[in-house]
Amino acid sequence: MYKRILVAIDGSETAEHALDSALQLAHDNDAQLQPLYVVDNPLMAYDAYGYDPTILRDACIEEGQRLMADALARMKRENVAGVPRIVDVAPIGEDISERIRISANEFNADLLVLGTHGRRGFKRLFLGSVAERVVRSASLPVLLVPSRQAQTTVAETASPAHTDVAAAVYELPR
């Protein structure tokens, strides 16, 4: 069904869970997988005395390389083809969600996999989650993978004391 799957990862537990799901889908569909790490170096006072933006960017690149090496090792264990990629957000007029959509188009992805809660800091409180912004403007199917904590909460709600809720959550219309 899917032949080219892009999964965005950022080092969070939820992104790891999204990678697990993407690996399983890629394996089951004999699809190519591209784990993607986006470096976001927000504009700061570049003219501020003593500020060197390369320090932050280098740290992000180092984290991305570590995550990509881990993703590649997991892909090899699962016998999944593909090449991880690290990309930068354009300095002006682009955000992480836009870079993810552009990268999905460049990869010709037919599925985009995202965790619902990554770790992108204070900015997320005002602008909404990256996953939400990607979904709102995506031109391809997007699989949102919730955190394990959210899945545990749903499972707890589905206990025998809440059977009516469990039916609403798990039962598909016929």
Buried (B, 14 or more C-beta within 10 A) or exposed (E): EBEBBBBBBBBBBBBBBBBBBBBEBBBEBEBBBBBBBBBBBEEEEEEEEEEEBEEBBEEBBEBBEEBBEBBBEBBEEEEBEBEBBBBBBEEEEBBBBBBBBBBBEEBEBBBBBBBBBBEBEEEBEEEEBBBBBBBEEBEBEBBBBBBEEBEEEEEEEBEEEEEEEBEEEEEEEE
